[in-house]
């Protein structure tokens, strides 16, 4: 049984590294495409990233184009940050005594990042709904409810982990 869980954790560690690298590449690609469409070739907005065409939005209003791309970059960056924090957990956790203040703090940071992303996603969705009344384009949508749900679950886990840290420290002093 122990070898199965060790294997699964090793696979998850590798998956989060791949996820982090992929999200960083995707974020960088959108940023580079955006800067090319802004400063070098405005036609670049027709294929911003993986077929995403925001040329109509760029032609409608530059500020809205910048806003939508900023939301896209923000969400990719938050996902990359959360993957980075999970990798930090893998680096610092000791499975013989897993409850530590460092790990509890990392889990809490993940919940805070998810909460912030959820709030921003709600704002972004309302912004894009308002924007779609003026211009007809294919704008990505962001799932704020899912981020908020994730933040709630991770916050509860962080609190349980913090309590485990307190109990583990109390047991270490007792023995």
C-alpha positions as CSV (number, residue, x, y, z in Angstrom):
1,X,0.0,0.0,0.0
2,X,2.8,2.4,0.9
3,X,4.5,1.9,-2.5
4,X,1.3,2.8,-4.3
5,X,0.8,6.1,-2.5
6,X,4.5,6.9,-3.0
7,X,4.2,6.2,-6.7
8,X,1.0,8.3,-6.9
9,X,2.7,11.2,-5.1
10,X,5.8,11.0,-7.4
11,X,3.5,11.0,-10.4
12,X,1.6,14.0,-9.0
13,X,4.9,15.8,-8.4
14,X,5.9,15.3,-12.0
15,X,2.4,16.3,-13.2
16,X,2.6,19.6,-11.3
17,X,6.1,20.3,-12.7
18,X,4.7,19.8,-16.2
19,X,1.7,21.9,-15.4
20,X,3.8,24.7,-14.1
21,X,6.0,24.7,-17.2
22,X,3.0,24.5,-19.5
23,X,1.2,27.4,-17.7
24,X,4.4,29.5,-17.8
25,X,4.8,28.9,-21.5
26,X,1.2,29.7,-22.2
27,X,1.4,32.9,-20.1
28,X,4.5,33.9,-21.9
29,X,3.1,33.1,-25.3
30,X,0.0,35.3,-24.7
31,X,2.2,38.1,-23.3
32,X,4.5,38.0,-26.3
33,X,1.6,37.8,-28.7
34,X,0.0,40.7,-27.0
35,X,3.1,42.9,-27.1
36,X,3.6,42.0,-30.8
37,X,0.0,43.0,-31.5
38,X,0.3,46.2,-29.6
39,X,3.7,47.5,-30.7
40,X,4.8,45.7,-33.8
41,X,1.9,44.3,-35.9
42,X,-1.7,45.1,-34.9
43,X,-2.8,42.2,-37.2
44,X,-1.4,39.9,-34.5
45,X,-4.6,40.3,-32.6
46,X,-6.3,38.1,-35.1
47,X,-4.4,35.1,-33.8
48,X,-3.4,36.1,-30.3
49,X,-2.9,32.6,-29.0
50,X,-4.1,29.2,-30.4
51,X,-6.6,30.8,-32.8
52,X,-8.0,33.3,-30.3
53,X,-9.2,36.3,-32.4
54,X,-9.5,39.5,-30.5
55,X,-9.0,41.8,-33.5
56,X,-12.7,43.1,-33.4
57,X,-12.2,44.0,-29.7
58,X,-8.9,45.7,-30.5
59,X,-10.6,47.7,-33.3
60,X,-13.6,48.5,-31.0
61,X,-11.5,49.9,-28.1
62,X,-7.9,49.4,-27.2
63,X,-8.6,49.7,-23.5
64,X,-11.0,46.7,-23.6
65,X,-8.5,44.7,-25.6
66,X,-5.9,45.3,-22.9
67,X,-8.4,44.5,-20.2
68,X,-9.4,41.2,-21.6
69,X,-5.8,40.1,-22.3
70,X,-4.9,41.2,-18.8
71,X,-7.6,39.0,-17.3
72,X,-6.3,36.1,-19.4
73,X,-2.7,36.6,-18.2
74,X,-3.8,37.0,-14.6
75,X,-5.7,33.7,-14.5
76,X,-2.9,31.8,-16.2
77,X,-0.4,33.4,-13.8
78,X,-2.5,32.5,-10.7
79,X,-2.8,28.9,-11.9
80,X,1.0,28.8,-12.4
81,X,1.5,30.3,-8.9
82,X,-0.7,27.7,-7.4
83,X,1.1,24.9,-9.2
84,X,4.4,26.4,-7.9
85,X,3.1,26.4,-4.4
86,X,2.1,22.7,-4.7
87,X,5.6,22.0,-5.9
88,X,7.0,23.8,-2.9
89,X,4.8,21.6,-0.7
90,X,6.3,18.5,-2.3
91,X,9.8,19.9,-1.7
92,X,9.3,20.7,2.0
93,X,6.9,18.0,3.2
94,X,8.3,15.2,5.4
95,X,5.8,12.4,5.3
96,X,7.1,11.0,8.6
97,X,5.9,14.2,10.3
98,X,3.8,16.0,7.7
99,X,2.3,18.7,9.8
100,X,4.6,21.7,9.8
101,X,3.9,25.5,9.9
102,X,5.6,25.9,6.5
103,X,3.3,23.4,4.8
104,X,0.2,25.0,6.5
105,X,1.3,28.4,5.3
106,X,1.8,27.1,1.7
107,X,-1.7,25.5,1.8
108,X,-3.1,28.8,3.1
109,X,-1.4,30.7,0.3
110,X,-3.0,28.4,-2.2
111,X,-6.5,29.1,-0.7
112,X,-5.8,32.9,-0.7
113,X,-4.7,32.7,-4.4
114,X,-7.8,30.7,-5.3
115,X,-10.1,33.2,-3.4
116,X,-8.5,36.2,-5.2
117,X,-8.9,34.4,-8.5
118,X,-12.5,33.7,-7.8
119,X,-13.3,37.3,-6.9
120,X,-11.4,38.6,-10.0
121,X,-13.2,35.9,-12.2
122,X,-16.6,37.2,-11.1
123,X,-15.5,40.8,-12.0
124,X,-14.1,39.5,-15.3
125,X,-17.3,37.7,-16.2
126,X,-19.4,40.7,-15.5
127,X,-17.1,42.9,-17.5
128,X,-17.2,40.5,-20.5
129,X,-21.0,40.2,-20.3
130,X,-21.2,44.0,-20.4
131,X,-18.6,44.1,-23.2
132,X,-20.5,41.6,-25.3
133,X,-23.5,44.0,-25.4
134,X,-21.3,46.4,-27.5
135,X,-19.1,44.1,-29.6
136,X,-19.8,40.6,-30.9
137,X,-16.7,38.5,-30.4
138,X,-15.6,35.2,-28.8
139,X,-14.3,36.3,-25.4
140,X,-13.1,33.6,-23.0
141,X,-15.2,33.1,-19.8
142,X,-13.8,32.6,-16.4
143,X,-15.3,30.3,-13.8
144,X,-15.4,32.3,-10.6
145,X,-17.7,29.9,-8.8
146,X,-15.2,27.1,-9.3
147,X,-12.3,29.2,-8.0
148,X,-14.4,30.2,-5.0
149,X,-15.4,26.5,-4.4
150,X,-11.8,25.5,-4.6
151,X,-10.7,28.3,-2.3
152,X,-13.2,27.1,0.3
153,X,-12.1,23.5,0.1
154,X,-8.4,24.4,0.3
155,X,-9.1,26.8,3.2
156,X,-10.8,24.1,5.2
157,X,-7.9,21.7,4.5
158,X,-5.5,24.5,5.5
159,X,-7.3,24.9,8.8
160,X,-7.3,21.1,9.5
161,X,-3.6,21.1,8.6
162,X,-2.9,24.0,11.0
163,X,-4.7,22.1,13.8
164,X,-2.6,19.0,12.9
165,X,0.5,21.2,13.2
166,X,-0.6,22.4,16.6
167,X,-1.3,18.8,17.8
168,X,2.0,17.5,16.4
169,X,3.9,20.3,18.2
170,X,2.0,19.6,21.4
171,X,2.8,15.9,21.2
172,X,6.4,16.6,20.5
173,X,6.6,18.6,23.8
174,X,4.7,16.0,25.7
175,X,7.0,13.1,24.8
